[in-house]
Amino acid sequence: MPGLLPVTVIVIAKSPVPGRVKTRLTPPFSPEQAARLAEAALTDTLATVSATPVSRRVLALDGPPGPWAPNDSDIIAQRGTGLDQRLAAAFADAYGMARQPMVLIGMDTPQVTTDLLTDAAMPLVSGDADAVLGLATDGGFWLLGLRQPNWSLLQGVPMSRADTGQLQLARLMDAGLRVATAPELTDVDSADDALNVAALIPGSRFAATLDREAGVLAR
């Protein structure tokens, strides 16, 4: 379609199954409540991706799709063991579908906007950057964009650490890539994170779900 950016947006996610997602929300939330919050975050994220004017969307999924799965995305299974391998495989598999720049995000930032995704994609499309990295407030990263996949850019980078984002940035720069940056965002990991993020998007499904589940806890 005319006007679409020649970019693939990849969402890497887990199916929102109790006990498998958002385990750091338990306690105070039960595994079932945490799964409902994860589904809301994923649904909001996928809706934003659907509204972003890009030519291809991919959902790299760990687990079976549910009614929240979008109709406008190619759904692929995650490959690899550690998260570093799963991220690298998602890039490689998406690039095999369409050889164009890619922007990957997770399901932990339901506050993401179409403008944030478009702004991250633009330097990759224009050729002004080879990679785009959006750092997270917990020390990780919430967005990674690449013009081309390369396993060595991700494989072996330790994940879920306070220095993951900086280590990933160093890996990109050591490879000689020109790296642009996206704004820092907060991942929803803890209950405090959930409250802070929900306050940024009061009309979202995530905020409504958090309000409902917090009300259940208060009874």
KARAHU-V525367 format. One record per residue. RES is the residue in three letters. PHI is phi in whole degrees, -180 to 180 (NA if undefined). D_FIRST is the distance of its C-alpha to the first C-alpha in whole Angstrom. Layout:
# KARAHU-V525367
res:RES phi:PHI d_first:D_FIRST
res:RES phi:PHI d_first:D_FIRST
This chain:
# KARAHU-V525367
res:MET phi:NA d_first:0
res:PRO phi:-65 d_first:4
res:GLY phi:89 d_first:6
res:LEU phi:-87 d_first:6
res:LEU phi:-71 d_first:9
res:PRO phi:-76 d_first:10
res:VAL phi:-138 d_first:13
res:THR phi:-104 d_first:14
res:VAL phi:-98 d_first:16
res:ILE phi:-109 d_first:19
res:VAL phi:-110 d_first:21
res:ILE phi:-102 d_first:25
res:ALA phi:-152 d_first:27
res:LYS phi:-104 d_first:30
res:SER phi:-61 d_first:30
res:PRO phi:-75 d_first:32
res:VAL phi:-102 d_first:35
res:PRO phi:-53 d_first:39
res:GLY phi:89 d_first:41
res:ARG phi:-114 d_first:38
res:VAL phi:-128 d_first:36
res:LYS phi:49 d_first:37
res:THR phi:-68 d_first:40
res:ARG phi:-77 d_first:41
res:LEU phi:-85 d_first:41
res:THR phi:-114 d_first:44
res:PRO phi:-73 d_first:46
res:PRO phi:-84 d_first:46
res:PHE phi:-86 d_first:43
res:SER phi:-75 d_first:44
res:PRO phi:-57 d_first:42
res:GLU phi:-67 d_first:40
res:GLN phi:-66 d_first:40
res:ALA phi:-61 d_first:38
res:ALA phi:-67 d_first:36
res:ARG phi:-67 d_first:35
res:LEU phi:-66 d_first:34
res:ALA phi:-63 d_first:32
res:GLU phi:-63 d_first:30
res:ALA phi:-65 d_first:29
res:ALA phi:-63 d_first:28
res:LEU phi:-65 d_first:26
res:THR phi:-63 d_first:24
res:ASP phi:-62 d_first:24
res:THR phi:-62 d_first:22
res:LEU phi:-65 d_first:20
res:ALA phi:-65 d_first:19
res:THR phi:-65 d_first:18
res:VAL phi:-62 d_first:16
res:SER phi:-62 d_first:14
res:ALA phi:-85 d_first:14
res:THR phi:-85 d_first:13
res:PRO phi:-79 d_first:10
res:VAL phi:-121 d_first:9
res:SER phi:-84 d_first:7
res:ARG phi:-150 d_first:11
res:ARG phi:-131 d_first:14
res:VAL phi:-132 d_first:17
res:LEU phi:-109 d_first:20
res:ALA phi:-93 d_first:23
res:LEU phi:-114 d_first:26
res:ASP phi:-103 d_first:30
res:GLY phi:117 d_first:31
res:PRO phi:-80 d_first:30
res:PRO phi:-72 d_first:27
res:GLY phi:-125 d_first:28
res:PRO phi:-64 d_first:26
res:TRP phi:-80 d_first:25
res:ALA phi:-67 d_first:22
res:PRO phi:-76 d_first:19
res:ASN phi:-83 d_first:17
res:ASP phi:-101 d_first:13
res:SER phi:-121 d_first:15
res:ASP phi:-79 d_first:17
res:ILE phi:-103 d_first:21
res:ILE phi:-125 d_first:23
res:ALA phi:-82 d_first:27
res:GLN phi:-67 d_first:28
res:ARG phi:-126 d_first:30
res:GLY phi:105 d_first:34
res:THR phi:-101 d_first:36
res:GLY phi:-72 d_first:36
res:LEU phi:-62 d_first:33
res:ASP phi:-60 d_first:33
res:GLN phi:-69 d_first:33
res:ARG phi:-67 d_first:30
res:LEU phi:-65 d_first:28
res:ALA phi:-61 d_first:28
res:ALA phi:-67 d_first:27
res:ALA phi:-62 d_first:24
res:PHE phi:-62 d_first:23
res:ALA phi:-63 d_first:24
res:ASP phi:-69 d_first:23
res:ALA phi:-67 d_first:19
res:TYR phi:-67 d_first:19
res:GLY phi:-67 d_first:20
res:MET phi:-82 d_first:17
res:ALA phi:-155 d_first:15
res:ARG phi:-81 d_first:17
res:GLN phi:-151 d_first:15
res:PRO phi:-56 d_first:17
res:MET phi:-132 d_first:18
res:VAL phi:-126 d_first:19
res:LEU phi:-112 d_first:22
res:ILE phi:-134 d_first:23
res:GLY phi:-106 d_first:26
res:MET phi:-102 d_first:27
res:ASP phi:-98 d_first:29
res:THR phi:-128 d_first:28
res:PRO phi:-66 d_first:27
res:GLN phi:-82 d_first:27
res:VAL phi:-60 d_first:24
res:THR phi:-120 d_first:21
res:THR phi:-63 d_first:18
res:ASP phi:-65 d_first:19
res:LEU phi:-62 d_first:21
res:LEU phi:-69 d_first:18
res:THR phi:-64 d_first:16
res:ASP phi:-63 d_first:20
res:ALA phi:-71 d_first:20
res:ALA phi:-75 d_first:17
res:MET phi:-57 d_first:17
res:PRO phi:-66 d_first:21
res:LEU phi:-73 d_first:19
res:VAL phi:-68 d_first:16
res:SER phi:-74 d_first:19
res:GLY phi:88 d_first:21
res:ASP phi:-74 d_first:24
res:ALA phi:-141 d_first:25
res:ASP phi:-96 d_first:25
res:ALA phi:-151 d_first:25
res:VAL phi:-132 d_first:25
res:LEU phi:-130 d_first:27
res:GLY phi:-111 d_first:28
res:LEU phi:-77 d_first:32
res:ALA phi:-108 d_first:33
res:THR phi:-67 d_first:36
res:ASP phi:-87 d_first:38
res:GLY phi:100 d_first:38
res:GLY phi:-90 d_first:35
res:PHE phi:-140 d_first:31
res:TRP phi:-106 d_first:28
res:LEU phi:-142 d_first:25
res:LEU phi:-139 d_first:25
res:GLY phi:-115 d_first:22
res:LEU phi:-138 d_first:22
res:ARG phi:-75 d_first:21
res:GLN phi:-143 d_first:23
res:PRO phi:-76 d_first:25
res:ASN phi:-158 d_first:28
res:TRP phi:-56 d_first:31
res:SER phi:-68 d_first:34
res:LEU phi:-74 d_first:32
res:LEU phi:-123 d_first:32
res:GLN phi:-64 d_first:35
res:GLY phi:95 d_first:38
res:VAL phi:-73 d_first:37
res:PRO phi:-67 d_first:39
res:MET phi:-102 d_first:37
res:SER phi:59 d_first:38
res:ARG phi:-125 d_first:40
res:ALA phi:-69 d_first:41
res:ASP phi:-114 d_first:40
res:THR phi:-59 d_first:37
res:GLY phi:-62 d_first:35
res:GLN phi:-68 d_first:37
res:LEU phi:-66 d_first:38
res:GLN phi:-67 d_first:34
res:LEU phi:-61 d_first:34
res:ALA phi:-62 d_first:37
res:ARG phi:-62 d_first:35
res:LEU phi:-65 d_first:32
res:MET phi:-72 d_first:34
res:ASP phi:-64 d_first:37
res:ALA phi:-81 d_first:34
res:GLY phi:83 d_first:34
res:LEU phi:-82 d_first:30
res:ARG phi:-85 d_first:29
res:VAL phi:-112 d_first:29
res:ALA phi:-95 d_first:27
res:THR phi:-119 d_first:28
res:ALA phi:-105 d_first:26
res:PRO phi:-60 d_first:29
res:GLU phi:-73 d_first:31
res:LEU phi:-127 d_first:31
res:THR phi:-100 d_first:33
res:ASP phi:-75 d_first:33
res:VAL phi:-85 d_first:34
res:ASP phi:-116 d_first:37
res:SER phi:-107 d_first:40
res:ALA phi:-64 d_first:41
res:ASP phi:-64 d_first:41
res:ASP phi:-58 d_first:38
res:ALA phi:-60 d_first:36
res:LEU phi:-64 d_first:38
res:ASN phi:-67 d_first:37
res:VAL phi:-71 d_first:33
res:ALA phi:-60 d_first:34
res:ALA phi:-66 d_first:35
res:LEU phi:-79 d_first:32
res:ILE phi:-133 d_first:30
res:PRO phi:-63 d_first:32
res:GLY phi:-95 d_first:30
res:SER phi:-86 d_first:28
res:ARG phi:-64 d_first:29
res:PHE phi:-63 d_first:31
res:ALA phi:-64 d_first:33
res:ALA phi:-65 d_first:34
res:THR phi:-67 d_first:35
res:LEU phi:-62 d_first:37
res:ASP phi:-61 d_first:39
res:ARG phi:-66 d_first:39
res:GLU phi:-71 d_first:41
res:ALA phi:-66 d_first:43
res:GLY phi:-64 d_first:44
res:VAL phi:-64 d_first:45
res:LEU phi:-63 d_first:47
res:ALA phi:-76 d_first:49
res:ARG phi:-74 d_first:51
